Amino acid sequence: MPDIWSSRSKARKITTIEGIAPGEGPLHPVQQAFLDCDGLQCGYCTPGQIMSAIACIREGHAGSADEIREYMSGNLCRCGAYAGIVAAIQQAAT
């Protein structure tokens, strides 16, 4: 499947978690909000949660906690850090 994704993404810009903030500069606002709001525990799902949170905000789905939960519902967190994740998205969206 990754070969299919890579062939479909030719000539498109792809941003990964490593590319959202400069290496030596400040964190991306969503990364900082995750730290501020305890939006992570073990860290396993954190990169995907942060990338989805950025898209949630960018696409205009951060208007309420319910809207955020609906948008983020496809991202699973085994540790149950969902309250912190929603709070982080709300903080970063303001």
ABEGO torsion letter per residue (X at the ends): XAAAAAAAABGBBBBBAAAABBAABBBBAAAAAAAAAGABBAGAAAAAAAAAAAAAAAAGAAABAAAAAAAAAABBBAAGAAAAAAAAAAAAAX
